[in-house]
Amino acid sequence: MELTAETLIMLVGFVGTLIAIASPVIKLTKTMAELTLTVQGLKDSLNDIILKNHDAHKQMWEHNRRQDDVINDHDRRLTKIESKFGIDSDAMHYGALHTDERMFDET
Protein backbone atom coordinates (compact mmCIF):
# COMPACT_ATOMS: atom_id res chain seq x y z
CA MET A 1 0.00 0.00 0.00
CA GLU A 2 1.35 3.28 -1.06
CA LEU A 3 1.08 6.32 1.22
CA THR A 4 0.42 9.27 -0.99
CA ALA A 5 -0.32 12.82 -0.01
CA GLU A 6 -3.99 12.32 -0.77
CA THR A 7 -4.18 9.21 1.40
CA LEU A 8 -2.36 10.99 4.23
CA ILE A 9 -4.73 13.98 4.00
CA MET A 10 -7.75 11.67 4.02
CA LEU A 11 -6.39 9.74 7.02
CA VAL A 12 -5.68 12.94 8.99
CA GLY A 13 -9.12 14.28 8.04
CA PHE A 14 -10.78 11.04 9.16
CA VAL A 15 -8.95 11.02 12.53
CA GLY A 16 -9.71 14.72 12.98
CA THR A 17 -13.40 14.10 12.27
CA LEU A 18 -13.49 11.22 14.76
CA ILE A 19 -11.89 13.42 17.44
CA ALA A 20 -14.24 16.29 16.61
CA ILE A 21 -17.27 14.00 17.03
CA ALA A 22 -16.04 11.88 19.95
CA SER A 23 -14.89 14.75 22.17
CA PRO A 24 -18.30 16.45 22.55
CA VAL A 25 -20.02 13.06 22.91
CA ILE A 26 -17.69 12.12 25.77
CA LYS A 27 -18.22 15.50 27.46
CA LEU A 28 -22.00 15.21 26.99
CA THR A 29 -22.03 11.70 28.46
CA LYS A 30 -20.03 12.89 31.48
CA THR A 31 -22.37 15.87 31.98
CA MET A 32 -25.46 13.64 31.71
CA ALA A 33 -24.03 11.25 34.32
CA GLU A 34 -23.35 14.16 36.70
CA LEU A 35 -26.85 15.54 36.16
CA THR A 36 -28.37 12.12 36.78
CA LEU A 37 -26.53 11.90 40.11
CA THR A 38 -27.56 15.44 41.02
CA VAL A 39 -31.23 14.81 40.21
CA GLN A 40 -31.16 11.57 42.21
CA GLY A 41 -29.69 13.49 45.15
CA LEU A 42 -32.42 16.11 44.85
CA LYS A 43 -35.10 13.40 44.75
CA ASP A 44 -33.66 11.80 47.87
CA SER A 45 -33.53 15.16 49.64
CA LEU A 46 -37.11 15.95 48.63
CA ASN A 47 -38.31 12.57 49.89
CA ASP A 48 -36.51 13.21 53.19
CA ILE A 49 -38.13 16.65 53.49
CA ILE A 50 -41.56 15.16 52.73
CA LEU A 51 -41.13 12.51 55.43
CA LYS A 52 -39.94 15.04 58.00
CA ASN A 53 -42.79 17.39 57.07
CA HIS A 54 -45.30 14.56 57.49
CA ASP A 55 -43.87 13.69 60.90
CA ALA A 56 -43.90 17.33 62.00
CA HIS A 57 -47.54 17.74 60.94
CA LYS A 58 -48.45 14.53 62.74
CA GLN A 59 -46.82 15.86 65.93
CA MET A 60 -48.58 19.22 65.58
CA TRP A 61 -51.99 17.57 65.11
CA GLU A 62 -51.37 15.30 68.09
CA HIS A 63 -50.43 18.32 70.20
CA ASN A 64 -53.56 20.12 68.94
CA ARG A 65 -55.72 17.12 69.89
CA ARG A 66 -54.22 17.08 73.40
CA GLN A 67 -54.90 20.80 73.75
CA ASP A 68 -58.49 20.26 72.62
CA ASP A 69 -58.88 17.56 75.28
CA VAL A 70 -57.54 19.91 77.98
CA ILE A 71 -59.79 22.76 76.84
CA ASN A 72 -62.84 20.51 76.73
CA ASP A 73 -62.06 19.19 80.22
CA HIS A 74 -61.64 22.75 81.45
CA ASP A 75 -64.95 23.74 79.85
CA ARG A 76 -66.74 20.79 81.50
CA ARG A 77 -65.34 21.74 84.92
CA LEU A 78 -66.38 25.38 84.47
CA THR A 79 -69.87 24.30 83.43
CA LYS A 80 -70.14 22.18 86.60
CA ILE A 81 -69.01 25.10 88.77
CA GLU A 82 -71.39 27.50 87.01
CA SER A 83 -74.34 25.17 87.47
CA LYS A 84 -73.39 24.57 91.13
CA PHE A 85 -73.50 28.31 91.84
CA GLY A 86 -76.40 29.06 89.50
CA ILE A 87 -74.37 31.17 87.09
CA ASP A 88 -75.87 31.67 83.65
CA SER A 89 -73.01 30.96 81.26
CA ASP A 90 -74.70 33.01 78.51
CA ALA A 91 -74.37 36.10 80.69
CA MET A 92 -70.62 35.54 80.83
CA HIS A 93 -70.39 35.07 77.08
CA TYR A 94 -66.71 34.42 76.33
CA GLY A 95 -65.53 36.31 79.38
CA ALA A 96 -67.32 39.54 78.47
CA LEU A 97 -67.92 41.31 81.74
CA HIS A 98 -71.03 43.47 82.01
CA THR A 99 -69.83 46.37 84.07
CA ASP A 100 -71.90 49.27 85.25
CA GLU A 101 -71.08 51.87 82.61
CA ARG A 102 -71.94 54.68 85.02
CA MET A 103 -68.57 54.04 86.66
CA PHE A 104 -66.89 55.50 83.60
CA ASP A 105 -69.10 58.58 83.22
CA GLU A 106 -67.34 61.81 83.93
CA THR A 107 -69.82 63.63 86.10
LINWOQUI-V802517 format. One record per residue. PHI is phi as a letter, one per 20 degrees, with the letter a starting at -180 (none if undefined). OMEGA is omega in radians with two decimals (none if undefined). Layout:
PHI OMEGA
PHI OMEGA
//
This chain:
none -3.04
d -3.14
e 3.14
e 3.14
f 3.14
f 3.13
f 3.12
f 3.12
f 3.12
f 3.14
f 3.11
f 3.10
f 3.13
f 3.11
f 3.12
f 3.11
f 3.10
g 3.13
f -3.13
f 3.13
e -3.05
f -3.09
g 3.11
f 3.13
f 3.12
f 3.11
f 3.13
f 3.11
f 3.11
f 3.14
f 3.13
f 3.10
f 3.11
f 3.12
f 3.10
f 3.10
f 3.14
f 3.13
f 3.11
f 3.08
f 3.10
f 3.10
f 3.11
f 3.11
f 3.13
f 3.10
f 3.10
f 3.12
f 3.14
f 3.13
f 3.13
f 3.12
f 3.12
f 3.13
f 3.14
f 3.12
f 3.11
f 3.12
f -3.14
f -3.14
f 3.08
f 3.09
f 3.11
f 3.13
f 3.11
f 3.10
f 3.09
f 3.12
f 3.14
f -3.14
f 3.12
f 3.09
f 3.12
f 3.13
f 3.11
f 3.14
f 3.11
f 3.12
f 3.09
f -3.12
f 3.14
f -3.13
f 3.12
f -3.11
e 3.09
m -3.14
e 3.09
e -3.07
f 3.09
f 3.14
f -3.14
d -3.04
g 3.10
l 3.04
m 3.14
f 3.13
e 3.11
d -3.10
e 3.07
f -3.05
f 3.12
f 3.13
f -3.07
e 3.13
f 3.07
e -3.13
d none
//
